[in-house]
């Protein structure tokens, strides 16, 4: 019974990691899309790789809000550097 519980907990952990990774990837794509639409940001822009390197989902959610609200790409970069 203990082995089943451990396996179940491990399976849940792996599933949770997959969900978090998927959420992270989705947030990165959303940020880049907003910046592309609003400020014509290209995939080759250095900000793209900086954003893609962020692991913290909460930070990415904050950056998405900022991407929607800031007045310029420079303003977004200041938020990213903060």
Backbone torsions as a table, in degrees:
resi	resn	phi	psi	omega
1	UNK	NA	-40.9	179.6
2	UNK	-61.2	-39.0	-179.8
3	UNK	-63.6	-39.3	178.3
4	UNK	-65.3	-41.6	178.8
5	UNK	-63.6	-43.8	179.2
6	UNK	-63.3	-43.2	-180.0
7	UNK	-64.3	-41.3	179.3
8	UNK	-63.5	-43.8	178.3
9	UNK	-63.6	-41.0	178.7
10	UNK	-64.8	-43.0	178.8
11	UNK	-62.5	-40.6	178.0
12	UNK	-64.8	-39.9	178.4
13	UNK	-61.6	-47.3	179.9
14	UNK	-62.1	-42.6	178.9
15	UNK	-62.0	-44.5	-179.8
16	UNK	-62.7	-41.4	178.3
17	UNK	-61.1	-40.8	178.4
18	UNK	-64.6	-40.9	178.3
19	UNK	-64.4	-45.4	179.8
20	UNK	-63.6	-42.0	179.8
21	UNK	-64.4	-40.8	177.5
22	UNK	-64.5	-40.8	177.6
23	UNK	-64.9	-39.2	177.9
24	UNK	-62.7	-48.2	-178.8
25	UNK	-62.9	-40.5	178.9
26	UNK	-63.2	-43.9	-180.0
27	UNK	-63.4	-42.0	178.3
28	UNK	-60.9	-47.5	179.6
29	UNK	-60.8	-41.0	179.7
30	UNK	-63.6	-44.5	179.2
31	UNK	-60.7	-49.2	-178.5
32	UNK	-62.7	-37.0	178.5
33	UNK	-67.0	-43.2	178.0
34	UNK	-61.4	-45.2	-179.8
35	UNK	-66.0	-34.6	177.2
36	UNK	-66.7	-45.6	-179.2
37	UNK	-66.1	-46.2	-174.5
38	UNK	-77.9	-38.9	-170.3
39	UNK	-127.6	11.7	178.2
40	UNK	58.2	39.3	179.1
41	UNK	-70.7	129.0	178.6
42	UNK	-92.9	160.4	177.6
43	UNK	-63.0	-26.3	-178.0
44	UNK	-80.1	-10.4	-179.1
45	UNK	-64.1	139.1	-179.6
46	UNK	-56.6	-28.9	178.8
47	UNK	-62.7	-33.5	-178.8
48	UNK	-58.6	-46.6	-179.3
49	UNK	-71.5	-32.5	177.1
50	UNK	-64.6	-42.9	179.9
51	UNK	-66.4	-43.0	-178.6
52	UNK	-63.9	-21.1	-178.4
53	UNK	-85.6	-5.8	-177.2
54	UNK	-79.4	128.6	-179.1
55	UNK	-96.3	-24.0	-172.9
56	UNK	-79.9	111.5	-177.5
57	UNK	-62.1	-38.9	178.6
58	UNK	-62.9	-41.9	177.5
59	UNK	-61.8	-41.8	178.6
60	UNK	-63.8	-39.0	177.6
61	UNK	-63.6	-40.1	176.8
62	UNK	-63.7	-41.9	-179.8
63	UNK	-66.3	-34.0	176.8
64	UNK	-63.0	-44.8	177.0
65	UNK	-60.3	-43.0	179.2
66	UNK	-63.5	-40.6	180.0
67	UNK	-59.3	-34.5	179.5
68	UNK	-75.7	-32.4	-170.3
69	UNK	-97.4	-28.2	-173.2
70	UNK	-66.8	159.2	-176.5
71	UNK	-91.8	-12.7	-178.1
72	UNK	-157.6	165.0	176.0
73	UNK	-65.0	-34.3	177.5
74	UNK	-64.1	-40.3	177.7
75	UNK	-64.3	-39.1	177.1
76	UNK	-63.7	-41.1	179.7
77	UNK	-61.3	-37.0	177.6
78	UNK	-64.2	-40.6	177.2
79	UNK	-63.4	-43.2	-179.8
80	UNK	-62.3	-37.3	-178.8
81	UNK	-77.2	-17.7	-175.9
82	UNK	-71.2	NA	NA
